[in-house]
């Protein structure tokens, strides 16, 4: 995982990314996986993570994929 801060890292189609893609790049969140059971949701309107339940000392990975409807 590439750490962007102490909690989050990002991948695009499973490949490490050094930065979070922008909404205008045509991506959507595919999945969010956390090592120790934290529960995070993605807010598409604000293009950020919503923390619903965070376990201490957890690391989470947000995986983005291309939105197939973006260019339609």
Secondary structure, DSSP 8 states (H G I E B T S, - for coil): --BSSSSEEEEETTEEESS---GGGTEEEEEEEETT--EEEEETTTTEEEEEE--TT--EEEEEEE-TTTT-
